[in-house]
Every structure is written in structure tokens, then in C-alpha cells.
């Protein structure tokens, strides 16, 4: 990839074309590896948001009535284009998010799994039918799209998280307004252009750039029938409360504090590798990152030593170079403010008496001194009262909490307000089975550190990690983006049945 020094204007996408909008507010978009401002994002005002939503509403009747066969053909075309050109999208993600290109490519590939799942939507939209439920009366159930649906996605997965939702929503016959993060908005526009190339009619997929003004219009506009959100728990609560207050169907996925239990019988090399991969991949900016390693019994010293040895060998650097290559294991954090916030938790943990085993605060990256750098950080002897444990840090900080027994480890996880993902490392099948039964978390890994389900299962947590009844993608996603209708039919003989004001009874 060639690094650009040009500051460009980043606009909306409405009715099949770029839309500059009338608002005069903008926000800078930066390259996290250099600190350079690479774009000025147009922030929607209310009029802009309504223009984009109106385009989606106008396109809905024709798209709803488009045959499943035609919709599926467009889905397949989009899938083929994405597969051929996903490297382009990965480089765009790296340029604005900072994750290394290989990680960005993995993100796109996981999102593509949902596109492929949605290509089979025809089978999943089948209803049911009962003949002669009553005399000469047939009853059938059908599922139909909702209308305009809004997707509000976070900065950490600018491609994968929207792809959890929009392939299924579009395949089911809805039209979409995607509101990406202000920090890395360009991936959404690239996707919009790809949809147009695949033959999707104008107005079916739209991109609304902005901040709370755009979000609030999506949450309150009567034309928007459903909201899918991923982000922090406080904002998820706000989105759920506001959206449902205005009569919308809402799935709001919130924050996480993911724990991994390592039992004394575990393969410590496997566990240490897993803690590195799950704790420091994408600089820890993953909702499924492991941020708390719970070491059970006498293995803590050995486990910490193995994790530290691996962490010290990681290379932190830009996700790509001007030559288009990179040997970095981990990139920068997304903004300077976020980098400083994450570092402040390391400061607090040290002040609270935890042991900083590997310190990423003083890292330097050659020729990239203005980037938002924080290296892998390992903190031992963390206790549940420390802010480095209680808060969602969303950075490359792995805390080790030591406990004596499995029961203490389980109690620690179940007492946590979050319930997104968790993992256990053990060679004891009975312990693993007990854990999956007893732990109060939505997604479980057994010797798997990042248990993100495949597209045909649903993604979602428990407790303060989810607001709403429906998880993302899988069959739950199909049900979220459709609603049921029951049709009762009688075809009569030419003779009239007569007048009867009594309540209908089966006969």
C-alpha cells in the first residue's frame, strides 16, 4: 500500500451515490501509525440524516418485492467481488484503525462468512402451512422484512461487525442505513460501492456518517424499524432504551471483561500462546479479547513467566509500510486519547500494588514517533478491587488474577457484570463440561481463547454485554430482521355461509 499525505473529504452514501450533506461540522480521521490527519469526515446534521433515511425508505417497497431468487443472485455477486478484492478493504481498515493487514484481512474473512450464510436465506425464510386446520380452512405462516433498519457499528471492526448484520438484513428484504464509527469510516463507503457494483439497487444500502446527532435520528425516526448496535455498555443501554421507547426492535451488544481460566492440569505452553493471541491481537481492541487471565493453584508463576517471555518477543509497529509490507505483530491504538486512557490504567494498577511484568508504556517505534503506540503489557497480582480489573480497558493489557480453586475462579467470572466471552484451559473433560454448564457467559471457549461463533450460530453475550433478546447473525439474526405473519384462508363453495357474529371456532 502507498501511504498518502492527501487529506480527503469523507462523505455519506445515499441512494446509490456519494452525498456531501449540508452540515458544516467535520471530524478528523487519522492514521494511527503516524498521527497524520488523512481525512475530514462530514458529520451529519438532522437534515442529512433524514435524507439518507428517506432514501432507504423510498427503496424499501421495490426491494421487499424483489424475488428471493434475484436477491440471492446479488448476494452471490457481492460475495464474489468481496472475495476477489478483500485485500483492498483490509488495507483501508489498517490505514484508519491501525491493526496489521493480516489481522484486518482476517476480520474481512470472518465477515464474509455471514455474507455466505445469507446466500442461503431462501431456506431460512420458509414458513409453514397446515391444510384443513378447520373444515376447508388452511393456515400458513410467513416471515416478512421489517423495512428500514439501522446499524451502528464500533471502530474496532469497521468491516466485520457491520457484516454481522447487513447481509442478513438485505437478503431478507430490508433496506439498510449503516452508521460507522467516526474513527474509521472509509471501509463502509468501500463496501457501499461494492454493493453497487454487485447490482444492488440504489437506496438499499446507505452510509450515514456522524456522531450522536446521526445516532439519535436513527433511534427516533419513525421510518427506522430496527436498530443493531455494537459498542460500550453505557451507550448500548442508551441505544436500547431510546430505540425501544420509540417502538423499535433493538439488539444492542455492549462491553466485555473476558476471563480465561487456566487450571493446573492445562498445557501451559498452549495456554500462554492463547493468552498472547487473545490478549494482544489487534492491540487488545476486540470485544472478545481476553483481558483477565485467572491462574488457578500452583501454576501461576510458570504461566506468567511463559506469557512474559512471549510478550517480550512481539514486535509492535505499523500495520503496513510504504512498500506495502509489514512484519509487525501488533499495531498502534486507534487514537491518541485512547492510547493515553489505556496507559492510565497501567499507571493505576501499578499504584494499586500490582506487579508490572511487561511494560508497554515506554515503547518506541522507529520513524513512527507520532503514532499512538502502547506495547504489550502484562500485569500480575491483580485483585478484583483494582480498576485495571473492573473496567473494560480495550487495549493490550493482560491482567493475571491468582486464585486457589476452580470454584473461586468460577465465582469471579459469574460476579462480573459483563458476560460476553470466556475460556477455560484444561485437559479434564469433566471440568470443562462443568464450566460450560455453570458459567454465566454467552460464548464459551474450551481450550479456545477467542470463541467467536461461526456465522450459522449466533454471536452475543449475557448480562451487561447484551440489551435485547436477540443475538447477532445465525438464525437469530434472520428472526431479528423479519417478522411473522399468519394467514388463515377459506375458499368457499358458491353457496353463502350466512351471518354469524359469534367468535370463530374450529370445526
C-alpha positions as CSV (number, residue, x, y, z in Angstrom):
1,X,0.0,0.0,0.0
2,X,1.2,3.5,-0.8
3,X,0.9,5.9,2.1
4,X,-1.0,9.1,1.1
5,X,-0.5,12.5,2.6
6,X,-3.6,13.9,1.0
7,X,-6.4,15.0,3.3
8,X,-9.7,14.0,1.7
9,X,-13.3,14.7,2.5
10,X,-15.2,11.6,3.6
11,X,-18.9,11.9,2.9
12,X,-22.1,9.9,3.2
13,X,-23.5,7.3,0.7
14,X,-27.2,7.8,-0.1
15,X,-29.4,6.5,-2.9
16,X,-26.5,4.8,-4.7
17,X,-24.1,7.7,-4.7
18,X,-21.9,9.9,-2.6
19,X,-23.8,12.6,-0.7
20,X,-21.9,15.6,0.7
21,X,-24.6,16.7,3.1
22,X,-25.5,20.2,4.2
23,X,-23.9,20.1,7.7
24,X,-20.9,22.2,8.4
25,X,-19.4,20.0,11.2
26,X,-16.4,17.7,10.5
27,X,-14.2,15.4,12.4
28,X,-10.6,14.5,11.6
29,X,-9.7,10.9,10.6
30,X,-6.1,9.9,11.4
31,X,-3.6,7.2,10.5
32,X,-2.8,5.8,14.0
33,X,0.7,4.7,13.0
34,X,1.8,8.2,12.1
35,X,-0.6,10.5,13.8
36,X,-1.3,12.1,10.4
37,X,-4.7,13.5,9.6
38,X,-5.8,11.8,6.4
39,X,-9.4,12.8,6.1
40,X,-12.1,15.2,7.2
41,X,-15.3,13.4,8.0
42,X,-18.7,15.1,7.2
43,X,-20.8,14.8,10.4
44,X,-24.5,14.7,9.6
45,X,-27.0,17.2,10.8
46,X,-30.6,16.2,11.3
47,X,-31.5,17.1,7.7
48,X,-28.6,15.0,6.3
49,X,-29.7,12.0,8.4
50,X,-33.3,12.3,7.2
51,X,-32.1,12.5,3.6
52,X,-30.2,9.2,4.0
53,X,-33.1,7.5,5.9
54,X,-35.6,8.8,3.3
55,X,-33.5,7.2,0.5
56,X,-33.7,3.8,2.3
57,X,-37.4,4.2,2.9
58,X,-38.1,5.0,-0.7
59,X,-36.1,2.0,-1.9
60,X,-37.8,-0.4,0.5
61,X,-41.1,-1.3,-1.3
62,X,-39.3,-2.4,-4.5
63,X,-36.6,-4.3,-2.7
64,X,-39.2,-6.1,-0.5
65,X,-41.0,-7.2,-3.6
66,X,-37.8,-8.3,-5.4
67,X,-37.8,-12.1,-5.7
68,X,-35.7,-14.2,-3.4
69,X,-34.0,-15.6,-6.4
70,X,-32.9,-12.1,-7.5
71,X,-31.8,-11.1,-4.0
72,X,-29.8,-14.2,-3.7
73,X,-28.1,-13.6,-7.1
74,X,-27.0,-10.2,-5.9
75,X,-25.7,-11.6,-2.6
76,X,-23.6,-14.1,-4.5
77,X,-22.2,-11.4,-6.8
78,X,-21.3,-9.3,-3.7
79,X,-19.6,-12.3,-2.2
80,X,-17.5,-13.0,-5.3
81,X,-16.4,-9.3,-5.6
82,X,-15.6,-9.2,-1.9
83,X,-13.6,-12.4,-2.1
84,X,-11.6,-11.1,-5.1
85,X,-10.9,-7.7,-3.6
86,X,-10.8,-8.1,0.2
87,X,-7.2,-7.2,0.3
88,X,-8.2,-3.6,-0.7
89,X,-10.6,-3.5,2.2
90,X,-8.0,-4.8,4.6
91,X,-5.6,-2.0,3.7
92,X,-8.3,0.6,4.2
93,X,-9.0,-0.8,7.6
94,X,-5.3,-0.7,8.5
95,X,-4.9,2.8,7.4
96,X,-7.6,4.1,9.7
97,X,-7.8,1.6,12.6
98,X,-4.1,0.6,12.8
99,X,-4.4,-3.2,13.1
100,X,-1.9,-5.1,11.0
101,X,-3.0,-6.0,7.5
102,X,-3.1,-9.8,8.2
103,X,-5.4,-9.1,11.1
104,X,-7.6,-6.8,9.0
105,X,-7.8,-9.5,6.3
106,X,-8.9,-12.0,9.0
107,X,-11.6,-9.6,10.0
108,X,-12.9,-9.3,6.5
109,X,-12.8,-13.1,6.0
110,X,-14.9,-13.6,9.2
111,X,-17.4,-11.1,8.0
112,X,-17.6,-12.8,4.6
113,X,-18.8,-15.9,6.4
114,X,-22.0,-14.1,7.2
115,X,-22.4,-13.0,3.6
116,X,-22.1,-16.7,2.6
117,X,-24.6,-17.6,5.3
118,X,-27.0,-15.0,3.9
119,X,-26.7,-16.5,0.4
120,X,-28.8,-19.4,1.8
121,X,-31.6,-17.0,3.1
122,X,-34.3,-18.6,0.9
123,X,-34.3,-21.8,3.0
124,X,-34.3,-19.8,6.3
125,X,-37.3,-17.7,5.2
126,X,-39.6,-20.6,4.6
127,X,-42.8,-20.5,6.5
128,X,-45.1,-23.3,7.5
129,X,-48.6,-24.5,6.3
130,X,-51.4,-26.6,7.7
131,X,-54.0,-27.8,5.3
132,X,-57.6,-28.2,6.6
133,X,-56.8,-26.8,10.1
134,X,-60.6,-26.3,10.3
135,X,-63.1,-27.5,7.7
136,X,-61.9,-26.1,4.4
137,X,-59.6,-23.7,6.2
138,X,-55.9,-23.6,5.7
139,X,-53.4,-21.8,7.9
140,X,-49.9,-20.6,6.8
141,X,-47.1,-18.7,8.5
142,X,-44.8,-16.4,6.6
143,X,-41.9,-14.2,7.5
144,X,-41.5,-10.7,6.0
145,X,-38.9,-7.9,6.2
146,X,-39.3,-5.0,8.6
147,X,-38.4,-2.0,6.4
148,X,-35.5,0.4,7.1
149,X,-33.0,-1.0,9.6
150,X,-30.2,1.0,11.2
151,X,-26.8,-0.4,12.0
152,X,-24.5,1.5,14.4
153,X,-21.0,-0.1,14.4
154,X,-17.9,0.4,16.5
155,X,-14.3,1.4,15.5
156,X,-12.6,-1.9,16.3
157,X,-14.2,-4.0,13.5
158,X,-15.2,-1.5,10.7
159,X,-16.0,-4.3,8.3
160,X,-16.8,-7.5,10.3
161,X,-19.3,-6.0,12.7
162,X,-21.5,-4.4,10.1
163,X,-21.3,-7.6,8.1
164,X,-22.8,-9.4,11.1
165,X,-26.0,-7.6,10.3
166,X,-26.4,-6.1,6.8
167,X,-26.0,-9.3,4.7
168,X,-28.9,-10.9,6.5
169,X,-31.0,-7.7,6.6
170,X,-30.6,-7.1,2.9
171,X,-31.2,-10.8,1.9
172,X,-34.4,-10.8,4.0
173,X,-35.7,-7.8,2.0
174,X,-34.9,-4.8,4.3
175,X,-33.0,-1.7,3.4
176,X,-30.1,-0.5,5.5
177,X,-28.6,2.7,6.9
178,X,-25.1,2.0,8.3
179,X,-23.6,4.5,10.8
180,X,-19.9,3.6,11.1
181,X,-17.5,4.9,13.7
182,X,-16.2,8.4,13.1
183,X,-12.7,7.0,13.7
184,X,-12.5,4.7,10.7
185,X,-15.4,5.5,8.3
186,X,-13.9,4.7,4.9
187,X,-14.5,0.9,5.0
188,X,-18.2,1.4,4.9
189,X,-18.0,3.5,1.8
190,X,-15.9,0.9,0.0
191,X,-18.5,-1.7,0.9
192,X,-21.3,0.6,-0.4
193,X,-19.5,0.9,-3.8
194,X,-19.0,-2.8,-3.9
195,X,-22.7,-3.4,-3.3
196,X,-23.5,-1.1,-6.2
197,X,-21.0,-3.0,-8.4
198,X,-22.8,-6.2,-7.4
199,X,-26.1,-4.9,-8.7
200,X,-27.8,-3.8,-5.5
201,X,-30.5,-1.2,-6.3
202,X,-29.8,2.4,-5.2
203,X,-31.1,3.1,-1.7
204,X,-31.0,-0.4,-0.4
205,X,-27.6,0.1,1.3
206,X,-26.7,3.6,2.6
207,X,-24.0,5.0,4.8
208,X,-24.7,7.8,7.3
209,X,-21.6,9.5,8.7
210,X,-21.8,11.2,12.0
211,X,-21.9,11.3,15.8
212,X,-24.7,11.4,18.4
213,X,-26.8,13.6,16.1
214,X,-27.0,10.9,13.5
215,X,-27.5,8.2,16.1
216,X,-30.4,10.0,17.7
217,X,-32.1,10.4,14.4
218,X,-31.8,6.7,13.7
219,X,-33.2,6.0,17.2
220,X,-36.2,8.3,16.9
221,X,-37.1,8.4,13.2
222,X,-40.4,6.6,12.6
223,X,-39.2,5.1,9.3
224,X,-36.5,3.1,11.0
225,X,-38.0,-0.1,12.3
226,X,-35.0,-1.8,13.9
227,X,-31.5,-1.0,15.3
228,X,-28.4,-3.2,15.6
229,X,-25.7,-1.7,17.7
230,X,-22.3,-2.8,19.0
231,X,-20.3,-0.6,21.4
232,X,-19.7,0.2,25.0
233,X,-22.3,-0.8,27.7
234,X,-23.3,2.7,28.6
235,X,-24.1,3.6,25.0
236,X,-25.7,0.2,24.4
237,X,-28.1,0.9,27.3
238,X,-28.9,4.3,25.8
239,X,-29.5,2.9,22.4
240,X,-31.7,0.1,23.8
241,X,-33.7,2.5,26.0
242,X,-34.2,5.2,23.4
243,X,-34.9,2.8,20.5
244,X,-37.4,0.7,22.3
245,X,-39.1,3.9,23.7
246,X,-39.7,4.8,20.0
247,X,-41.2,1.5,19.2
248,X,-38.2,-0.1,17.5
249,X,-36.8,-3.6,17.7
250,X,-33.3,-3.3,19.2
251,X,-30.3,-5.6,19.6
252,X,-27.6,-3.7,21.5
253,X,-24.3,-5.5,22.2
254,X,-22.3,-3.9,24.9
255,X,-18.9,-4.2,26.6
256,X,-16.9,-7.0,27.9
257,X,-14.4,-8.1,30.5
258,X,-13.4,-11.5,29.2
259,X,-11.7,-14.0,31.6
260,X,-9.7,-17.1,30.8
261,X,-9.3,-19.7,33.5
262,X,-6.1,-21.8,33.4
263,X,-6.4,-25.0,35.5
264,X,-3.4,-26.7,37.0
265,X,-3.7,-29.6,34.5
266,X,-3.6,-27.4,31.4
267,X,-0.9,-27.4,28.8
268,X,0.8,-24.2,29.9
269,X,2.5,-23.6,26.6
270,X,-0.8,-23.8,24.8
271,X,-2.4,-21.5,27.4
272,X,0.5,-19.0,27.2
273,X,0.2,-18.9,23.4
274,X,-3.5,-18.4,23.7
275,X,-3.2,-15.5,26.2
276,X,-0.8,-13.7,23.8
277,X,-3.1,-14.2,20.8
278,X,-6.3,-13.3,22.6
279,X,-4.8,-10.5,24.8
280,X,-2.7,-8.6,22.3
281,X,-4.1,-9.3,18.9
282,X,-5.4,-6.1,17.3
283,X,-3.7,-4.3,20.3
284,X,-6.4,-5.7,22.5
285,X,-9.1,-3.7,20.8
286,X,-11.5,-6.6,20.5
287,X,-14.8,-7.2,22.3
288,X,-13.7,-10.8,22.6
289,X,-10.1,-10.1,23.8
290,X,-9.0,-11.9,26.9
291,X,-8.1,-9.2,29.4
292,X,-8.1,-11.2,32.7
293,X,-6.2,-14.5,33.0
294,X,-7.3,-16.4,36.1
295,X,-4.5,-18.7,37.2
296,X,-5.7,-21.5,39.4
297,X,-3.4,-23.1,42.0
298,X,0.3,-23.5,41.9
299,X,0.9,-22.9,38.1
300,X,0.7,-19.1,38.3
301,X,4.5,-18.4,38.4
302,X,5.2,-20.7,35.5
303,X,2.3,-19.4,33.4
304,X,3.2,-15.7,34.0
305,X,6.9,-16.5,33.0
306,X,5.8,-18.2,29.8
307,X,3.4,-15.3,28.9
308,X,6.0,-12.7,29.6
309,X,8.6,-14.5,27.5
310,X,6.3,-14.5,24.5
311,X,5.1,-10.9,25.1
312,X,8.7,-9.6,25.0
313,X,9.2,-11.2,21.6
314,X,6.3,-9.4,20.0
315,X,7.0,-6.6,17.5
316,X,4.9,-3.5,17.7
317,X,4.9,-1.4,14.6
318,X,2.9,-0.1,11.7
319,X,0.4,-2.4,10.1
320,X,1.9,-1.7,6.7
321,X,5.0,0.2,5.3
322,X,5.2,2.4,2.2
323,X,6.4,-0.7,0.3
324,X,3.1,-2.5,1.3
325,X,4.7,-5.0,3.7
326,X,4.9,-5.3,7.4
327,X,6.4,-7.7,9.9
328,X,4.7,-6.2,12.9
329,X,2.7,-8.4,15.2
330,X,0.7,-5.6,16.7
331,X,-0.2,-2.1,15.5
332,X,-1.0,1.2,17.3
333,X,-4.1,2.1,19.2
334,X,-6.8,3.9,17.3
335,X,-6.4,7.4,18.7
336,X,-4.0,9.3,21.0
337,X,-6.8,9.8,23.5
338,X,-7.5,6.1,23.6
339,X,-3.8,5.3,23.9
340,X,-3.4,7.7,26.9
341,X,-6.6,6.2,28.5
342,X,-5.2,2.7,28.3
343,X,-1.8,3.8,29.7
344,X,-3.6,5.4,32.6
345,X,-5.0,2.0,33.7
346,X,-1.4,0.6,33.7
347,X,-0.4,3.6,35.9
348,X,-3.4,2.9,38.2
349,X,-2.6,-0.8,38.5
350,X,1.0,-0.1,39.5
351,X,-0.2,2.5,42.1
352,X,-2.6,-0.1,43.5
353,X,0.2,-2.6,44.1
354,X,0.0,-4.9,41.1
355,X,3.3,-6.1,39.5
356,X,4.1,-4.8,36.0
357,X,5.8,-7.8,34.5
358,X,6.0,-6.5,30.9
359,X,5.6,-2.7,30.5
360,X,4.5,-1.3,27.1
361,X,4.3,2.3,28.1
362,X,7.8,3.2,27.1
363,X,7.9,1.5,23.7
364,X,9.4,3.4,20.8
365,X,8.8,2.6,17.1
366,X,11.4,3.6,14.6
367,X,10.4,6.5,12.4
368,X,6.9,6.5,13.8
369,X,7.3,8.6,16.9
370,X,4.0,10.3,16.4
371,X,1.9,7.1,16.3
372,X,-0.4,6.1,19.1
373,X,1.9,3.3,20.5
374,X,1.5,1.1,23.5
375,X,3.3,-2.2,23.6
376,X,2.1,-5.5,25.1
377,X,1.6,-5.1,28.9
378,X,1.4,-7.9,31.4
379,X,0.3,-7.2,35.0
380,X,0.5,-9.8,37.7
381,X,-1.1,-10.0,41.2
382,X,-4.1,-8.1,40.1
383,X,-7.1,-8.1,42.6
384,X,-10.8,-7.6,41.8
385,X,-10.8,-4.2,43.5
386,X,-8.4,-2.6,41.1
387,X,-9.6,-0.5,38.2
388,X,-7.3,-2.4,35.8
389,X,-9.6,-5.4,36.6
390,X,-13.0,-3.8,37.0
391,X,-13.0,-1.6,33.9
392,X,-13.1,-2.5,30.2
393,X,-9.7,-1.2,29.1
394,X,-9.8,-2.2,25.4
395,X,-6.1,-2.2,24.9
396,X,-3.0,-4.5,25.0
397,X,-3.2,-5.0,28.8
398,X,-3.4,-8.5,30.2
399,X,-4.1,-8.9,33.9
400,X,-3.3,-12.0,35.9
401,X,-5.5,-12.8,38.9
402,X,-4.4,-15.7,41.1
403,X,-6.9,-17.9,42.9
404,X,-6.6,-21.2,44.7
405,X,-9.5,-23.2,43.3
406,X,-11.8,-23.7,40.3
407,X,-14.8,-22.6,42.4
408,X,-13.1,-19.3,43.2
409,X,-12.3,-18.7,39.5
410,X,-15.9,-19.5,38.5
411,X,-17.3,-17.2,41.2
412,X,-15.1,-14.4,40.0
413,X,-16.4,-14.6,36.4
414,X,-20.1,-15.0,37.5
415,X,-19.8,-12.0,39.8
416,X,-18.6,-9.8,36.9
417,X,-21.3,-7.5,35.4
418,X,-20.2,-8.5,31.9
419,X,-20.9,-11.8,30.2
420,X,-19.6,-11.6,26.7
421,X,-17.0,-14.4,26.2
422,X,-14.8,-16.6,28.4
423,X,-12.5,-19.6,28.1
424,X,-11.1,-22.4,30.1
425,X,-7.8,-24.2,29.6
426,X,-7.7,-27.8,30.9
427,X,-7.2,-31.4,29.9
428,X,-10.1,-32.5,32.2
429,X,-13.2,-33.1,30.2
430,X,-15.4,-33.2,33.3
431,X,-14.1,-29.8,34.5
432,X,-14.7,-28.3,31.0
433,X,-18.2,-29.7,30.9
434,X,-19.0,-28.4,34.4
435,X,-17.6,-25.0,33.4
436,X,-19.7,-24.6,30.2
437,X,-22.8,-25.5,32.3
438,X,-22.1,-23.3,35.3
439,X,-20.5,-20.1,33.9
440,X,-22.9,-17.2,33.2
441,X,-21.4,-16.0,29.9
442,X,-22.8,-16.1,26.4
443,X,-19.9,-17.5,24.4
444,X,-17.6,-20.2,25.9
445,X,-14.2,-21.5,24.6
446,X,-12.7,-24.8,25.8
447,X,-9.0,-24.5,25.0
448,X,-10.1,-21.9,22.5
449,X,-9.2,-18.3,23.6
450,X,-11.5,-16.3,21.3
451,X,-14.7,-18.3,20.9
452,X,-16.4,-16.2,18.2
453,X,-19.1,-18.4,16.7
454,X,-19.3,-19.3,13.1
455,X,-21.9,-17.4,11.1
456,X,-24.6,-20.1,11.4
457,X,-24.5,-19.8,15.2
458,X,-25.4,-16.6,16.9
459,X,-23.0,-14.1,18.5
460,X,-24.0,-12.5,21.8
461,X,-23.3,-12.2,25.4
462,X,-25.2,-12.2,28.7
463,X,-25.7,-9.7,31.5
464,X,-24.4,-6.2,30.7
465,X,-22.9,-7.4,27.4
466,X,-26.3,-7.5,25.6
467,X,-29.5,-5.4,25.8
468,X,-32.4,-7.0,23.9
469,X,-33.5,-10.6,23.3
470,X,-31.7,-11.4,20.1
471,X,-28.1,-12.1,19.3
472,X,-26.3,-11.3,16.1
473,X,-26.3,-13.4,12.8
474,X,-27.2,-17.0,12.6
475,X,-30.9,-18.0,12.7
476,X,-31.5,-15.4,15.5
477,X,-30.3,-12.7,13.1
478,X,-32.8,-13.9,10.5
479,X,-35.6,-13.7,13.0
480,X,-34.5,-10.3,14.1
481,X,-34.7,-8.9,10.6
482,X,-38.0,-10.4,9.8
483,X,-41.4,-10.6,11.5
484,X,-44.1,-13.3,11.4
485,X,-47.4,-13.2,9.8
486,X,-50.1,-15.9,9.9
487,X,-52.6,-16.2,7.0
488,X,-55.9,-18.1,7.5
489,X,-57.7,-18.9,4.3
490,X,-61.1,-20.4,3.3
491,X,-62.2,-20.9,-0.3
492,X,-65.9,-21.4,-0.1
493,X,-68.3,-23.2,-2.4
494,X,-70.6,-20.8,-4.3
495,X,-73.2,-21.1,-1.6
496,X,-73.0,-18.4,1.1
497,X,-72.1,-19.3,4.6
498,X,-74.5,-17.0,6.3
499,X,-74.1,-14.4,9.0
500,X,-72.6,-15.5,12.4
501,X,-71.4,-12.9,14.9
502,X,-70.0,-15.5,17.3
503,X,-66.3,-15.8,18.0
504,X,-64.7,-18.0,15.3
505,X,-64.3,-21.7,16.4
506,X,-62.5,-24.5,14.7
507,X,-64.8,-27.3,13.4
